[in-house]
Amino acid sequence: GDGYRLVLGETTVAGPGVGASLEQTVDSALRDAARARLEEARATAVEHRVAALLELDADAAVAHGLALSRHEDVVAAAARFKQACDRGDGLGCAGLGRLTATGEGGIAKDELKAVELFKKACEKKEPRGCADLAGAYLAGVGVPKDEVKALSLFEGSCKDAVDGGCVGKGMMLMNGQGIAKDEKQAVELFKKSCEGEA
């Protein structure tokens, strides 16, 4: 007759307009499939560009690690921090050290390894790593307790405007640990930290 006759499995469809309707359906399905493949290809290309950037740039790996850790993807963050640390980035070593100290991100808890990572970060002039190393010396975790070293490291990282350094030095002043007790100066350091000046 006037339409197309289409056999779908065991079902026969016939009548006017069947061909046009089928053609539109096929065109729509092909467009949807092509759109899906294009989106998948774009996503893959972005993943490849990110991976290439992370392979080349330790700063990018650290930034990606920090973003991942804020979104609680600590396993991926640990991988990025390790990648950056292996390239000699101090902040990457500090981030990896923190995860190692707590046993997060699929990393076995290892205080000695954490201290080594904090030392590596501090040697690279990363003040966060120095503040973390100071905390280890203050508590005697992974290293012998040494309040003089702790104070020196806290002071240096506080000068570099790291909150942990100022808070650590403030706590030492508040408690008279390794330094004469000075609650007024301690409070000033706490304020500096809270106001974002550290």
C-alpha positions in Angstrom: 0.0 0.0 0.0 0.7 3.6 0.7 3.2 3.1 3.6 6.2 1.2 4.5 6.0 -2.3 5.8 8.5 -3.0 8.6 9.1 -6.3 10.3 10.4 -5.9 13.9 11.2 -9.4 15.2 7.8 -11.2 15.0 5.8 -7.9 14.7 4.8 -6.4 11.4 4.1 -2.7 11.3 2.5 -1.2 8.2 0.7 1.9 7.2 1.1 5.5 6.0 3.8 7.5 7.7 5.6 4.5 9.3 8.7 5.1 7.1 8.9 8.7 8.1 8.4 8.0 11.7 11.0 5.2 11.6 13.4 7.5 9.8 12.9 10.2 12.5 13.4 7.7 15.3 16.6 6.3 13.8 17.9 9.8 13.1 17.1 10.8 16.7 18.8 7.7 18.1 21.9 8.3 16.0 22.1 11.9 17.1 21.8 10.8 20.7 24.4 8.2 20.3 26.8 10.6 18.5 26.2 13.2 21.3 27.0 10.6 24.0 30.1 9.6 22.2 31.2 13.2 21.8 30.6 13.9 25.5 32.6 10.7 26.4 35.4 11.8 24.1 35.5 15.2 25.6 35.6 13.8 29.2 38.4 11.4 28.2 40.3 14.3 26.5 40.0 16.4 29.7 41.1 13.4 31.8 44.2 13.0 29.6 45.0 16.7 29.7 44.7 16.7 33.5 46.9 13.5 33.7 49.5 15.0 31.4 49.5 18.3 33.4 49.9 16.3 36.7 52.7 14.3 35.2 54.6 17.5 34.3 53.7 19.9 37.1 54.2 19.2 40.8 52.2 22.3 41.7 49.3 21.0 39.7 49.5 17.7 41.4 49.5 19.4 44.8 46.6 21.6 43.9 44.6 18.6 42.7 45.6 16.7 45.9 44.3 19.6 48.1 41.1 19.8 46.1 40.6 16.1 46.4 41.3 16.1 50.1 38.7 18.9 50.7 36.2 16.6 48.9 37.2 13.7 51.1 38.8 11.7 48.3 41.9 11.1 50.4 43.0 8.1 48.4 43.3 10.1 45.3 44.7 13.1 47.3 47.4 10.8 48.7 48.4 9.7 45.1 48.6 13.3 44.0 50.7 14.4 47.1 53.0 11.4 46.5 53.4 12.4 42.9 54.3 15.9 43.8 56.6 14.9 46.6 58.4 12.5 44.4 59.1 15.5 42.1 60.6 17.5 45.1 57.6 19.6 45.9 57.6 20.5 49.6 53.8 21.0 49.9 53.2 17.6 48.3 55.6 16.1 50.9 53.8 17.9 53.8 50.4 16.7 52.5 51.6 13.2 52.2 53.2 13.4 55.6 49.9 14.4 57.2 48.1 11.5 55.6 51.0 9.1 56.6 50.9 10.4 60.2 47.2 9.7 60.5 47.0 6.6 58.3 44.5 8.1 55.9 44.2 7.7 52.1 45.0 4.1 52.0 48.4 4.8 53.5 49.6 2.8 56.5 50.1 4.9 59.6 53.8 5.4 60.0 55.0 8.2 62.3 58.7 7.8 61.4 57.9 8.0 57.7 55.6 11.0 58.4 58.5 12.8 60.1 60.8 12.0 57.2 58.2 13.6 54.9 57.9 16.7 57.1 61.7 17.0 57.2 61.8 16.8 53.4 59.1 19.4 53.1 60.8 21.7 55.6 64.1 21.3 53.7 62.3 22.5 50.6 61.3 25.6 52.6 57.6 24.6 52.9 56.5 26.3 56.2 53.5 23.9 56.6 55.9 21.0 56.7 58.1 22.9 59.2 55.1 23.4 61.5 54.1 19.7 61.2 57.8 18.8 62.0 57.7 21.2 65.0 54.6 19.4 66.3 56.4 16.1 66.1 59.3 17.5 68.0 57.1 19.0 70.6 55.2 15.8 71.2 58.1 13.5 70.7 56.3 11.6 68.0 58.6 9.9 65.5 61.5 11.9 66.9 63.0 12.5 70.3 61.1 15.2 72.1 62.9 18.6 71.6 61.1 21.7 72.7 64.0 24.0 71.5 63.7 22.6 67.9 59.9 22.7 68.1 59.9 26.4 69.1 62.4 27.3 66.4 60.4 25.6 63.7 57.1 27.0 64.9 58.6 30.5 64.9 59.9 30.1 61.4 56.6 28.9 60.0 54.7 31.6 61.9 56.9 34.2 60.3 55.9 32.7 57.0 52.3 33.2 57.9 51.3 29.6 58.6 48.5 29.3 61.1 49.9 26.1 62.6 53.2 27.8 63.3 51.6 30.7 65.1 49.2 28.4 67.0 52.0 26.1 68.0 54.3 28.9 69.2 51.3 30.3 71.0 50.6 27.1 72.8 54.2 26.8 73.8 54.1 30.4 75.2 50.7 29.7 77.0 52.2 26.6 78.7 55.7 27.8 79.2 57.1 24.9 77.1 60.7 25.6 76.0 60.1 29.3 76.5 59.1 31.6 79.4 55.4 31.6 79.9 53.7 34.6 78.3 50.0 34.4 78.0 49.6 37.9 76.5 52.0 37.1 73.6 50.3 33.7 73.2 46.9 35.4 72.8 48.3 37.8 70.2 49.6 34.9 68.2 46.2 33.2 68.4 44.5 36.4 67.3 46.9 36.7 64.4 46.1 33.2 63.3 42.3 33.7 63.6 42.4 37.0 61.7 44.2 35.3 58.8 47.4 37.3 59.3 49.3 34.0 59.9 
